[in-house]
Amino acid sequence: MFGIKASVAAALCSTVIGAGAAGYDGDAWENWDPIASAEQQVEADLIDGTKKIDVAGRSVNVSCAGDAADGKPVIVLMHGGGDTLDKMAALQKTLSEKNRVCSYDRLGAGGSDQPQGPQDFDSTGKILTGVLERIAGDRPVVLAGHSLGGLIAARYAPGHQDRVKGLVLMDATPSTMAGDIAKVIPGSAKGPAAGVRAQNLAVFKGQNPEKLVIPDGKVRSAGDIPVEVITHGQPYLEAVPAYGPRLEKAWAAGQRKWLAISSNSTLSTATRSGHYIYTDQPDIAVKAIQRVTTQACA
């Protein structure tokens, strides 16, 4: 991936560098109505397993499992940057024993189409809206996102409180991570640290497979929906020479900031986990998602 402290750099920005910026065709989103048709909403109940669906003229790879109970939210898993829905397959299978669970590859990831141009939170959110209309119909949803997926979910929920009734943020990328990296690792840094700084800042500017520009921003409120924020307990950012401990502190502060997204939010630590909480300690992820889903039904 990055060549220098690859796992650390990937964790910081929750994605990988590698997608070029060429080939944009300019087709934008202005004339797209994200509200699915009645026929699409009927089809939402029929999706089982992995399937390609059309959203705004793009092919999106989705996977669904489990039965949907009346009034019970559909759980939607959102993978981190550089990952795909396959990474969350085991988590989806476990949760589907008691819930309707779906996941999807964002544009530029896995089996989905490439984005037609640079993306921002608005455009990736419009794809998410289209996906939800297809996989959940009129049902409420609980979004459970890891890393970049958590950041996208947290940015999306405040503007869609009519549909999003709960959030689980698993080591979600902090809302001010680009600024934190630039502040902690100065431009004068040398060697591996300089590489980590440059590579991560480039990713936040859109040099990633999803072509997603990831600006810093304030945490907005989604009301009083149930939210569980889970952070890693095993330090790994400390591997960055000289700056690691401060990066860990910035990450921890970013997790606390996510609590402001709801008046009904909690923060916990997966003590034996690195960045991938749902694979290191899957029981913690499963229980948190089940708790939020239950609360969302209340």
Secondary structure, DSSP 4 states (H G I P E B T S, - for coil): --SSSHHHHHHHHTS-----S-------STT---PPPHHHHHHHTT--EEEEEEETTEEEEEEEESPPPTTPPEEEEEPPTT--GGGGHHHHHHHTTTS-EEEEPPTTSTTSPPPSS-B-HHHHHHHHHHHHHHHHTTS-EEEEEETHHHHHHHHHGGG-TTTEEEEEEESPPPTTHHHHHHHHS-TT--HHHHHHHHHHHHHHTT-STT-B-----PPPP-TT-EEEEEEESS--GGGSTTTHHHHHHHHHHHHHHGGGG-SEEEEEEETT--S-HHHHSHHHHHHHHHHHHHHHH-
